[in-house]
Amino acid sequence: MTAGDADELIEGAPNEWQAWAERELWPRCDIDLGNNHRLQFIWKAGVARVGSFVVHRRDDGLICLATIMFDCPGGNVNGFTVLQDDPLTVLQSVLCRACNDHGFIRDGKWVPAG
């Protein structure tokens, strides 16, 4: 999945996006981080992973996502720093701007902030 794919889906009707996310996104994520969080990598042609979607369930059960871009060639200068690939550890905290979900990715697991 690319960032453009997600943008196109999210711009559609919310109910259609939720149905798609339940059917296609949630079960196919690359990593189950625990605590109702999963991670789907974003790939750029000719480059390895350049970022990820942090897919999570809100308290009301709906699926939401935050996007993080990695500090890497082909990714985003001043992006998120990957400290370790396997299991994945990211230096900065992740904040979902849609629902304010906030936490860290440490040793391949979701650690809530606070």
C-alpha positions in Angstrom: 0.0 0.0 0.0 1.2 3.5 -0.7 0.4 6.8 1.0 -1.7 7.8 -2.0 -3.8 4.7 -1.7 -4.7 5.5 1.9 -5.4 9.2 1.0 -7.8 8.1 -1.7 -9.7 5.7 0.6 -10.0 8.1 3.5 -11.4 10.9 1.3 -14.3 8.5 0.5 -17.3 8.0 2.7 -16.3 7.1 6.3 -18.6 4.0 6.4 -17.0 2.7 3.2 -13.5 3.4 4.6 -14.4 1.5 7.8 -15.7 -1.5 5.9 -12.6 -1.5 3.7 -10.3 -1.2 6.8 -12.0 -4.0 8.6 -11.9 -6.3 5.6 -8.6 -5.4 3.9 -6.3 -3.3 6.1 -6.6 -4.6 9.7 -6.0 -8.3 8.8 -3.2 -7.7 6.4 -1.0 -5.4 8.5 2.7 -6.3 8.6 3.2 -6.2 12.4 0.7 -6.7 15.3 2.1 -4.3 17.9 -0.4 -5.3 20.5 -2.8 -3.1 22.5 -5.1 -2.9 19.4 -2.3 -1.4 17.2 -0.9 -2.8 14.0 1.6 -1.5 11.6 1.5 -1.4 7.8 4.8 -0.4 6.0 4.8 2.1 3.2 7.0 1.3 0.3 8.4 3.6 -2.4 9.4 2.1 -5.8 13.0 1.2 -5.8 13.4 2.0 -2.1 12.9 0.0 1.0 10.4 0.9 3.7 10.0 4.7 3.8 7.3 4.9 6.5 4.3 3.2 8.0 0.7 3.5 8.9 0.0 2.9 12.6 -3.4 1.3 12.3 -5.3 1.3 15.6 -8.8 0.7 17.1 -10.3 3.6 19.0 -12.3 3.1 22.2 -15.5 3.1 20.2 -14.2 0.2 18.1 -13.6 2.1 14.9 -10.3 1.8 13.0 -8.1 4.9 12.8 -4.6 5.4 11.4 -1.6 7.7 11.9 1.1 8.0 9.3 4.8 8.2 10.1 7.6 8.7 7.5 11.1 7.4 8.3 14.2 9.5 8.1 15.8 7.6 5.2 16.8 8.0 1.6 13.6 8.3 -0.3 11.7 8.8 2.9 11.4 12.1 4.7 14.3 14.3 5.8 13.8 14.9 9.6 11.4 12.0 9.7 11.0 9.4 12.4 14.3 7.8 13.4 14.3 4.0 13.3 16.6 2.8 16.1 16.2 -0.9 15.3 14.6 -2.8 12.4 13.7 -6.1 14.0 12.0 -5.9 16.3 11.0 -2.4 15.2 11.9 0.5 17.5 11.2 4.1 16.6 12.8 7.0 18.6 10.0 9.5 18.5 6.5 9.0 19.9 3.5 8.6 17.5 0.5 10.9 17.8 -2.6 10.3 15.8 -4.0 13.7 14.8 -7.4 12.3 14.1 -8.1 10.8 17.6 -5.1 11.9 19.7 -3.9 8.3 20.3 -0.4 8.7 21.6 2.4 6.2 22.2 5.7 4.6 21.2 6.9 1.7 19.1 9.4 -0.2 21.2 10.8 -3.7 20.4 7.9 -4.3 18.0 5.2 -3.4 20.5 2.9 -0.4 21.1 3.6 1.3 24.4 1.0 4.0 25.3 2.4 7.4 26.3 1.8 8.6 29.8 
